[in-house]
């Protein structure tokens, strides 16, 4: 019937073509957004894997300052460090570079220069897998990111407020990127720092845009 009407009236034909094109674009957009959702879920999983596999030398220190603020009591080198020590270097590695030790260096022994009570000391520490406590301390950021992912994906899949649901989904995905990149930026690839800043910028811009168009009244269709 629609094809017959379109042949009889050229304007109806053009409208019919536009409607079909619009439906195809909407489907393509939804496929793209759901693809982004899958990619961010894989990204969360990869970030968690990176956090779990991160080695430990038995101490926690400031990324830039190198000052030790806590010691892992269960680590073989826990008694080597003292709170307040300032890590200077480990050979050609700085205090920040020590965060980027890889799992290939587990079970190795390294020497670290630290400043303690104004004196320079050379310590021998063992690189081991992270303790269960250390891993638990890294997990909360990823759980929050997973919560944003679930909310954004759920709203995208089931909300009838299409523009608002897409914006909310993009806000949620930006939050996922910001949280995960921020969590692994000290020991992950260098580009994760840029990812963190980009995620924060996108999160702010999209949140403002969402605030402009939200809330919206959704029409309720009652059965006749």
C-alpha positions as CSV (number, residue, x, y, z in Angstrom):
1,X,0.0,0.0,0.0
2,X,2.9,2.4,0.9
3,X,4.6,1.6,-2.4
4,X,1.3,2.2,-4.4
5,X,0.8,5.5,-2.6
6,X,4.4,6.5,-3.3
7,X,3.9,5.9,-7.0
8,X,0.7,8.0,-7.1
9,X,2.3,10.9,-5.1
10,X,5.9,11.8,-5.7
11,X,6.0,13.7,-2.3
12,X,5.0,10.6,-0.5
13,X,7.7,8.7,-2.3
14,X,10.4,11.1,-1.1
15,X,9.0,11.0,2.4
16,X,9.1,7.2,2.3
17,X,12.7,7.2,1.1
18,X,13.7,9.6,3.9
19,X,11.9,7.5,6.5
20,X,13.7,4.4,5.3
21,X,17.1,6.2,5.3
22,X,16.5,7.5,8.8
23,X,15.7,4.0,10.1
24,X,18.9,2.6,8.5
25,X,20.9,5.4,10.1
26,X,19.4,4.8,13.5
27,X,20.1,1.1,13.2
28,X,23.7,1.8,12.2
29,X,24.1,4.2,15.1
30,X,22.8,1.7,17.6
31,X,25.1,-1.0,16.2
32,X,28.0,1.5,16.6
33,X,27.1,2.4,20.2
34,X,26.7,-1.3,21.2
35,X,30.1,-1.9,19.6
36,X,31.5,0.8,21.8
37,X,29.9,-0.8,24.8
38,X,31.6,-4.2,24.0
39,X,34.9,-2.4,23.5
40,X,34.8,-0.6,26.8
41,X,33.8,-3.8,28.6
42,X,36.9,-5.5,27.1
43,X,38.9,-2.5,28.1
44,X,37.7,-2.9,31.8
45,X,38.8,-6.5,31.7
46,X,42.2,-5.7,30.3
47,X,42.7,-3.0,32.9
48,X,41.8,-5.4,35.7
49,X,44.2,-8.0,34.3
50,X,47.0,-5.3,34.2
51,X,46.3,-4.4,37.8
52,X,46.3,-8.0,39.0
53,X,49.6,-8.8,37.2
54,X,51.4,-5.7,38.5
55,X,54.6,-6.7,40.4
56,X,55.5,-5.4,43.9
57,X,58.7,-4.5,45.7
58,X,57.0,-4.4,49.1
59,X,56.4,-0.7,49.4
60,X,54.0,2.0,48.3
61,X,55.4,5.4,47.4
62,X,54.5,8.7,45.8
63,X,54.6,8.6,42.1
64,X,56.4,11.9,41.7
65,X,58.0,12.3,45.2
66,X,59.2,8.8,45.7
67,X,58.4,9.0,49.4
68,X,57.3,5.6,50.9
69,X,54.0,6.0,52.7
70,X,53.1,2.4,53.4
71,X,54.8,-1.1,53.5
72,X,53.3,-4.4,52.4
73,X,53.7,-6.5,55.6
74,X,53.4,-9.8,53.7
75,X,56.2,-9.0,51.2
76,X,59.7,-10.6,51.6
77,X,61.2,-7.1,51.4
78,X,58.8,-5.4,53.8
79,X,61.4,-5.0,56.5
80,X,63.8,-3.4,54.0
81,X,61.8,-0.3,53.7
82,X,60.7,2.2,56.3
83,X,57.9,4.7,56.0
84,X,59.4,8.1,55.1
85,X,62.2,6.6,52.9
86,X,62.5,8.5,49.6
87,X,63.3,6.3,46.6
88,X,65.9,8.0,44.4
89,X,66.5,5.4,41.7
90,X,67.1,1.8,40.8
91,X,69.9,1.8,38.3
92,X,68.7,3.8,35.4
93,X,65.0,3.7,36.6
94,X,63.5,6.6,38.6
95,X,61.0,6.2,41.4
96,X,58.2,6.6,38.8
97,X,59.7,4.0,36.5
98,X,59.6,1.4,39.3
99,X,55.8,1.5,39.0
100,X,56.2,0.1,35.5
101,X,57.9,-3.1,36.4
102,X,56.6,-6.0,34.3
103,X,55.6,-9.5,35.3
104,X,58.8,-10.7,33.4
105,X,60.8,-9.2,36.3
106,X,59.0,-11.2,39.0
107,X,61.4,-13.2,41.2
108,X,64.3,-10.9,40.3
109,X,66.4,-9.0,42.9
110,X,67.1,-5.3,42.3
111,X,69.1,-2.7,44.1
112,X,67.4,0.6,45.0
113,X,69.0,3.9,46.2
114,X,66.9,5.5,48.9
115,X,67.3,8.5,51.1
116,X,66.8,7.7,54.8
117,X,67.3,10.3,57.6
118,X,69.3,12.5,55.2
119,X,71.7,9.6,54.2
120,X,71.8,7.7,51.0
121,X,71.4,4.0,51.3
122,X,71.5,1.1,48.8
123,X,68.8,-1.5,49.4
124,X,68.4,-4.9,47.9
125,X,64.7,-5.8,47.3
126,X,62.9,-8.7,45.7
127,X,60.3,-8.3,42.9
128,X,57.3,-10.5,43.5
129,X,53.7,-10.8,42.5
130,X,51.3,-8.4,44.3
131,X,49.7,-9.6,47.5
132,X,46.0,-10.2,47.7
133,X,45.7,-7.0,49.9
134,X,47.5,-4.9,47.2
135,X,45.2,-6.3,44.5
136,X,42.1,-5.6,46.5
137,X,43.2,-2.0,47.0
138,X,43.3,-1.6,43.2
139,X,39.9,-3.1,42.4
140,X,37.4,-0.5,43.7
141,X,38.0,1.9,40.8
142,X,37.3,-0.9,38.3
143,X,34.1,-1.9,40.2
144,X,32.8,1.7,39.9
145,X,33.8,1.7,36.2
146,X,31.8,-1.5,35.7
147,X,28.8,0.1,37.5
148,X,28.9,3.0,35.0
149,X,29.2,0.5,32.1
150,X,26.1,-1.4,33.3
151,X,24.0,1.7,33.8
152,X,24.9,3.2,30.5
153,X,24.4,0.0,28.5
154,X,21.1,-0.7,30.3
155,X,19.7,2.8,29.5
156,X,20.9,2.5,25.9
157,X,19.1,-0.8,25.4
158,X,15.8,-0.1,27.2
159,X,15.2,3.6,27.3
160,X,12.6,5.2,24.9
161,X,14.1,8.7,25.3
162,X,16.5,8.1,22.5
163,X,18.6,11.3,22.5
164,X,18.9,11.4,26.3
165,X,19.7,7.6,26.5
166,X,22.5,8.1,23.9
167,X,23.9,11.0,25.8
168,X,23.7,9.2,29.2
169,X,25.4,6.2,27.5
170,X,28.3,8.4,26.3
171,X,28.6,10.0,29.7
172,X,28.9,6.6,31.3
173,X,31.5,5.3,28.8
174,X,33.5,8.5,29.3
175,X,33.4,7.8,33.1
176,X,34.6,4.3,32.4
177,X,37.6,5.6,30.4
178,X,38.4,8.2,33.0
179,X,38.3,5.8,35.9
180,X,40.2,2.9,34.3
181,X,42.9,5.1,32.7
182,X,43.3,7.0,35.9
183,X,43.7,3.7,37.9
184,X,46.4,2.3,35.7
185,X,48.1,5.5,34.5
186,X,51.0,5.0,37.0
187,X,51.9,1.5,35.8
188,X,50.1,1.2,32.5
189,X,51.2,2.4,29.0
190,X,52.1,6.1,28.8
191,X,49.1,6.9,26.6
192,X,46.7,6.0,29.5
193,X,47.5,9.4,31.0
194,X,46.3,11.1,27.8
195,X,43.3,8.8,27.9
196,X,42.5,9.9,31.4
197,X,42.5,13.6,30.5
198,X,40.5,13.1,27.3
199,X,38.0,11.0,29.3
200,X,37.6,13.7,31.9
201,X,37.1,16.4,29.2
202,X,34.5,14.3,27.3
203,X,32.8,13.5,30.5
204,X,32.4,17.2,31.4
205,X,31.2,18.2,28.0
206,X,28.7,15.4,27.6
207,X,27.4,15.8,31.2
208,X,26.7,19.5,30.5
209,X,25.0,18.6,27.2
210,X,22.9,15.9,29.0
211,X,21.9,18.4,31.7
212,X,20.5,20.7,29.0
213,X,18.2,18.1,27.4
214,X,17.3,16.2,30.6
215,X,14.8,15.4,32.0
216,X,12.3,14.9,29.2
217,X,8.7,13.8,29.1
218,X,8.3,10.4,27.6
219,X,4.9,9.8,26.0
220,X,3.0,6.9,27.3
221,X,0.9,5.0,24.8
222,X,-2.2,3.4,26.3
223,X,-3.9,0.5,24.4
224,X,-7.0,1.5,22.6
